[in-house]
Amino acid sequence: MDAAAMVPLGMGLAAAGMAGAGVGIGLIFAKLIEAVARQPEAEKTIAKYAWIGFALVETIALYALVIAFIIMGRG
């Protein structure tokens, strides 16, 4: 396999990181809803940490996108 044929494969593998981020975001908000249902008075505190977690997981997806674009530019 030559290097030009590996570019789309590398881009696809880098983009797979975005799927993992989607699963992570879904889990964060599912657990947020579960926690608020169990302890409604702690909603403000729990929501704050959930949004911080969302931002951190979303940056992973953005890093995967940037890596895919870098690989595309080299091909």
Secondary structure, 3 states (H helix, E strand, C coil): CCHHHHHHHHHHHHHHHHHHHHHHHHHHHHHHHHHHHHCHHHHHHHHHHHHHHHHHHHHHHHHHHHHHHHHHHHC
